[in-house]
Amino acid sequence: MRAVDEPPFDGGCTCRFVRYRMATRPVFVHCCHCRWCQRETGAAFALNAMIEADRVKLLQGAVELVHTPSFSGNGQMIARCPQCRVAVWSHYAGAGDAVCFVRVGTLDEPGQMPPDIHIFTASRQPWVQLPTDVPAFEAYYQASKVWPAESLARRAAWMAAKAGAR
């Protein structure tokens, strides 16, 4: 995982109604080039910092959770500002409410969280040049083969908590 400045990391929506804080570094940062992310963001990719939900605190305002279709067919819950409608994070079906995929662009200092990996590069825009020093996969990947040990341990903890909640 690439080095980022020390936490906390603050962010929010465009109108500043929603303000949040990430208490720790993210587990991993995805740069997703799939067509779904391109359509959802209106950009060439989505940049998401994966972090345990209990490490993301609302400092101000409230978010509205909007169910949105996803490639998996399971959908995702997107946390949006109810005023300016900016997406600040998502919850995907695989991890559920336990994990936030924070939109890096909503951080006050988004440059602190460059991607750890590029995924679904088979559908990336042809003018996007991928760095040679960051792992890239044409589709998804196996976290156990890419993530550092600390990130894998954090994932194991949230998966165990999810299994215990069933």
KAVENGI-V767341 format. One record per helix or strand of 3 or more residues. SS is the DSSP state (A for helix, B for strand). FROM is the first residue (numbers start at 0). LEN is the number of residues. If there is no record, write none. Layout:
ss | from | len
SS | FROM | LEN
SS | FROM | LEN
//
This chain:
ss | from | len
B | 8 | 4
B | 18 | 4
B | 27 | 5
A | 34 | 7
B | 45 | 7
A | 52 | 3
B | 55 | 5
B | 62 | 6
B | 75 | 6
B | 86 | 6
A | 95 | 3
B | 98 | 5
A | 103 | 3
A | 109 | 3
B | 116 | 3
A | 120 | 3
A | 142 | 4
A | 148 | 16
//
